[in-house]
Amino acid sequence: MARADFYLIGKPRFREQPLLLVCELARKAVHAGQPLLVLASSAAQAEELDDLLWSFDPDEFLPHQIAGAEEDEDEVEVLIAPPEQSPPMRALVLNLRDEPVPPGFERVLEVVPADESARGPLRARWTHYKSLGLDVTKHDM
């Protein structure tokens, strides 16, 4: 059964830099051997995440790239897709965009901002995924 996991930002380091949580989730996916597709909300966010994945842990490299940059993107473990790119869906998708992920995944990860006023679209997505019959879970981070 497909599932949706919502990660609620709470810890100060994630409040200051929400993309650090994305890096942590990407690391978990790589360690679990699950190729991850990250749907970035903008080209600028894709670039920022690309830079952060190089530097967030000096002792570890997570293979990643931005979609459209090279030919062998099927092979890379973490593929970051800005809105103008539409690479093939993967089983594991991390969504940073405002709209729900279309079907085709086994598991979707949603990062919920610490700011209560920014959580409206996430509540709508929670309801949307539940209406599709997904198993929906919340994690406090």
PASELUM-695570 format. One record per residue (C-alpha): z, y negated, x negated; residue in one letter; residue number from 1. Coordinates in steps of 0.1 Angstrom, whole numbers. Layout:
<nodes>
+-------+-------+-------+-----+-----+
:    up : north :  east : res :   n :
+-------+-------+-------+-----+-----+
:     Z :     Y :     X :   A : NUM :
...
+-------+-------+-------+-----+-----+
</nodes>
This chain:
<nodes>
+-------+-------+-------+-----+-----+
:    up : north :  east : res :   n :
+-------+-------+-------+-----+-----+
:     0 :     0 :     0 :   M :   1 :
:    -9 :   -34 :   -13 :   A :   2 :
:    20 :   -58 :   -20 :   R :   3 :
:    27 :   -95 :   -26 :   A :   4 :
:    56 :  -106 :   -49 :   D :   5 :
:    68 :  -142 :   -46 :   F :   6 :
:    87 :  -155 :   -77 :   Y :   7 :
:   110 :  -184 :   -68 :   L :   8 :
:   115 :  -208 :   -98 :   I :   9 :
:   152 :  -215 :  -103 :   G :  10 :
:   161 :  -214 :  -140 :   K :  11 :
:   159 :  -248 :  -159 :   P :  12 :
:   133 :  -236 :  -184 :   R :  13 :
:   110 :  -226 :  -156 :   F :  14 :
:   117 :  -258 :  -137 :   R :  15 :
:   107 :  -278 :  -167 :   E :  16 :
:    76 :  -257 :  -175 :   Q :  17 :
:    65 :  -235 :  -146 :   P :  18 :
:    37 :  -220 :  -166 :   L :  19 :
:    64 :  -203 :  -188 :   L :  20 :
:    71 :  -181 :  -159 :   L :  21 :
:    34 :  -172 :  -157 :   V :  22 :
:    35 :  -163 :  -194 :   C :  23 :
:    65 :  -140 :  -188 :   E :  24 :
:    48 :  -123 :  -159 :   L :  25 :
:    16 :  -119 :  -180 :   A :  26 :
:    37 :  -103 :  -207 :   R :  27 :
:    52 :   -78 :  -182 :   K :  28 :
:    17 :   -70 :  -170 :   A :  29 :
:     4 :   -64 :  -206 :   V :  30 :
:    34 :   -43 :  -215 :   H :  31 :
:    28 :   -22 :  -183 :   A :  32 :
:    -8 :   -17 :  -192 :   G :  33 :
:   -20 :   -36 :  -161 :   Q :  34 :
:   -50 :   -60 :  -167 :   P :  35 :
:   -41 :   -93 :  -150 :   L :  36 :
:   -63 :  -119 :  -134 :   L :  37 :
:   -48 :  -154 :  -132 :   V :  38 :
:   -63 :  -177 :  -106 :   L :  39 :
:   -57 :  -212 :  -120 :   A :  40 :
:   -57 :  -242 :   -97 :   S :  41 :
:   -78 :  -263 :  -120 :   S :  42 :
:   -97 :  -262 :  -153 :   A :  43 :
:   -69 :  -283 :  -168 :   A :  44 :
:   -43 :  -258 :  -157 :   Q :  45 :
:   -64 :  -229 :  -171 :   A :  46 :
:   -66 :  -247 :  -205 :   E :  47 :
:   -28 :  -255 :  -205 :   E :  48 :
:   -20 :  -218 :  -197 :   L :  49 :
:   -45 :  -206 :  -224 :   D :  50 :
:   -27 :  -228 :  -250 :   D :  51 :
:     8 :  -218 :  -238 :   L :  52 :
:    -1 :  -181 :  -240 :   L :  53 :
:    -9 :  -186 :  -277 :   W :  54 :
:    25 :  -203 :  -285 :   S :  55 :
:    52 :  -193 :  -260 :   F :  56 :
:    63 :  -163 :  -281 :   D :  57 :
:    56 :  -166 :  -318 :   P :  58 :
:    63 :  -129 :  -324 :   D :  59 :
:    38 :  -115 :  -299 :   E :  60 :
:     2 :  -121 :  -290 :   F :  61 :
:   -10 :  -114 :  -255 :   L :  62 :
:   -48 :  -109 :  -254 :   P :  63 :
:   -62 :  -135 :  -230 :   H :  64 :
:   -91 :  -158 :  -224 :   Q :  65 :
:  -106 :  -182 :  -199 :   I :  66 :
:  -133 :  -167 :  -176 :   A :  67 :
:  -168 :  -177 :  -185 :   G :  68 :
:  -160 :  -183 :  -221 :   A :  69 :
:  -172 :  -150 :  -235 :   E :  70 :
:  -192 :  -119 :  -224 :   E :  71 :
:  -165 :   -92 :  -228 :   D :  72 :
:  -140 :  -106 :  -202 :   E :  73 :
:  -138 :   -71 :  -185 :   D :  74 :
:  -119 :   -59 :  -217 :   E :  75 :
:   -93 :   -87 :  -220 :   V :  76 :
:   -59 :   -80 :  -207 :   E :  77 :
:   -52 :  -115 :  -192 :   V :  78 :
:   -81 :  -133 :  -177 :   L :  79 :
:   -76 :  -169 :  -166 :   I :  80 :
:  -101 :  -180 :  -139 :   A :  81 :
:  -105 :  -218 :  -132 :   P :  82 :
:  -117 :  -225 :   -97 :   P :  83 :
:  -154 :  -228 :  -107 :   E :  84 :
:  -153 :  -192 :  -120 :   Q :  85 :
:  -152 :  -161 :   -98 :   S :  86 :
:  -148 :  -130 :  -120 :   P :  87 :
:  -144 :   -96 :  -103 :   P :  88 :
:  -111 :   -90 :   -86 :   M :  89 :
:   -85 :   -70 :  -105 :   R :  90 :
:   -57 :   -47 :   -91 :   A :  91 :
:   -31 :   -73 :  -103 :   L :  92 :
:   -37 :  -110 :   -95 :   V :  93 :
:   -14 :  -139 :  -102 :   L :  94 :
:   -23 :  -168 :   -78 :   N :  95 :
:   -17 :  -204 :   -88 :   L :  96 :
:   -41 :  -218 :   -62 :   R :  97 :
:   -33 :  -233 :   -28 :   D :  98 :
:   -51 :  -206 :    -7 :   E :  99 :
:   -42 :  -169 :    -4 :   P : 100 :
:   -61 :  -144 :   -25 :   V : 101 :
:   -89 :  -126 :    -7 :   P : 102 :
:   -85 :   -88 :    -3 :   P : 103 :
:   -95 :   -66 :   -31 :   G : 104 :
:   -62 :   -65 :   -51 :   F : 105 :
:   -34 :   -40 :   -51 :   E : 106 :
:    -7 :   -65 :   -60 :   R : 107 :
:    -6 :  -103 :   -59 :   V : 108 :
:    20 :  -124 :   -77 :   L : 109 :
:    28 :  -159 :   -63 :   E : 110 :
:    48 :  -185 :   -82 :   V : 111 :
:    70 :  -206 :   -58 :   V : 112 :
:    78 :  -241 :   -71 :   P : 113 :
:   114 :  -252 :   -75 :   A : 114 :
:   106 :  -283 :   -54 :   D : 115 :
:   114 :  -275 :   -18 :   E : 116 :
:    88 :  -300 :    -5 :   S : 117 :
:    60 :  -281 :   -23 :   A : 118 :
:    69 :  -247 :    -8 :   R : 119 :
:    50 :  -251 :    26 :   G : 120 :
:    18 :  -235 :    14 :   P : 121 :
:    38 :  -206 :     0 :   L : 122 :
:    55 :  -200 :    33 :   R : 123 :
:    20 :  -199 :    50 :   A : 124 :
:     8 :  -174 :    24 :   R : 125 :
:    39 :  -152 :    29 :   W : 126 :
:    31 :  -151 :    66 :   T : 127 :
:    -6 :  -145 :    59 :   H : 128 :
:     1 :  -115 :    35 :   Y : 129 :
:    26 :  -100 :    60 :   K : 130 :
:     0 :  -103 :    88 :   S : 131 :
:   -24 :   -82 :    66 :   L : 132 :
:     2 :   -55 :    63 :   G : 133 :
:    12 :   -61 :    27 :   L : 134 :
:    47 :   -52 :    15 :   D : 135 :
:    61 :   -87 :     7 :   V : 136 :
:    90 :   -93 :   -17 :   T : 137 :
:   109 :  -123 :   -31 :   K : 138 :
:   123 :  -126 :   -66 :   H : 139 :
:   146 :  -154 :   -78 :   D : 140 :
:   137 :  -165 :  -113 :   M : 141 :
+-------+-------+-------+-----+-----+
</nodes>
